[in-house]
């Protein structure tokens, strides 16, 4: 069988199994509502626009100003002619916000994770990763030197983590990696306990807080602030493409030695263009807005609590957690996709996730709460969920 016949057969099997994914094309800015071709205006419950900054006028203006000043982009990597003063401003602001010594920006947090992990681990080191870490962390771990040993501990299982740490005395560096907020579960990592174990066994702690930064913690500094660990976590990665304006970009924030090694050795920085200055300017403005008015975090938390309350009132049992991710388990992938399609017909845009994004038998509808949503949007959406589930 040739490549194309093989692909056609596999794609057809996905369609017949109800797991085939199709794009929806939006024609308006991201907010509490947007427009989708064929469906017109819909309430959006599947965006990472957690604090409603995607269509913020100040951020848009910052983008216009940067576009006029810097043009479209550098057409270069950082170490040649792709570093602008706006990169330094964003990196300094990010490091200060996350209370680290230094910072380096990347095109995405995927690039940050797959860049930093191989850059700072060497023969004689080991990596210890949570079983439900994001795919970018998994790929970053796969890219390390073949003489770096890799271990996986059961999801948020501190006994299993400690078992591995106890057995890792022979390694030079023990790098423990976890998401801050797990994107499919919505649960927050037990960073206080993980940090204590890292201190006890002399390990380095790395946290990807892409779904925590701008979402949890009193001032939006993420899972690290949530657990009162600001200034204590060794390495933080995150994104500007979710809560912080939703455009693009990722970062590594850490001690200067880590950043310097990333500059010298991370392939996702050395061999790809720098973050466009216009994107850097918008990300910078997003952080400044959050620092100026952290009350938007409190407002988001109230809406998350209200959505959970309304779901429980209608008989739903979403996975528990304090993040803005609220999953409802439906088990079968085809069922999750069917529900998402039915909700779209009611003008509510939500996404169903199944295998291989989540393990077999744990397919879900993942609701993401944005501060842009009104309470009326939430009420209508929950009412629509009830109607769709009752008619399954």
NORPE-V556435 format. One line per field, one symbol per residue. ss: DSSP state (h for helix, s for strand, l for the rest). psi: psi as a letter, one per 40 degrees, with the letter a starting at -180 (. if undefined). burial: I if it has 16 or more other ideal C-beta (glycine too) atoms within 10 Angstrom, else O. A space follows every 10 residues. Layout:
ss->???
psi->???
burial->???
This chain:
ss->llhhhhhhhh hhhhhhllll lllllsllll llssssllls ssssllllll llllllhhhh hhhhhhhhhh llllllllll llllhhhhhh hhhhhhhhll lsssssllhh hhhhhhhhhh lllllsssss llllhhhhhh hhllllllss sssllllhhh hhhhhhllll lllssssssl sllllllsll hhhhhhhhhh hllsssssll llslllllll shhhhhllll llllsssssl llllllllls sssslhhhhh hhhhhlhhhh llllllhhhh hhhhhhhhhh hhllhhhhhh hhhhhhhhhh hhhlllllll llllssssss slhhhhhhhh hhhhhllssl ssslllllll llssssssll llllhhhhhh hhhhhhhhhh ll
psi->hidddddddd ddddddeeeh hiihhieiih adiihhheeb hihhfeiefd ffedfhdddd ddddddddde adadfiidec fehidddddd dddddddefi diihiididd dddeddddde iiheiihhii dfiidddddd ddeiheehih ihiihfhddd ddddddefde ichhhhhiid hhdddeihig dddddddddd efihhhhhfd edhediidee eaddddefeh edhdhhiaie ebdfdeciii ihhaiddddd ddddehdedd fiiihhdddd dddddddddd ddgedddddd dddddddddd dddeeigihi ieaehgihhe dhdddddddd dddddefhhi ihhahediih efiihhhhhi ediidddddd dddddddddd e.
burial->OOOOOOOOOO OOOOOOOIIO OOOOOIOOOI IIIIOIOOIO OIIIIIIIII IIIIIIOOII OIIOOIIOOI OOIIOOOIOO OIIIOIIOOI IOIIIOIIII OIIIIIIIII IIIIIIIIII IOOOIIIIII OIIIOIIIOI IOIIOOOIIO IIIOIIOOOI IIOIIOOIOO IOIIIIIIII IIIIIIIIII IOOIIOIIOO IOIIIIIIII IIIIIIIOOI IIIIIIIOII OOIIIIIIII IIIIIIIIII IIIIOOOIIO IIIOOIOIII OIOIIIIIII IIIIIIIOII OOOIOIIOOI IOIIOIIIOI IOOOOIOIIO IIIIIIIIOI OIIIIIIIII OIIIOIIIII IIIIOOIIOO OIIIIIIIII IIIOOOIIOO IIOIIIOIIO OO
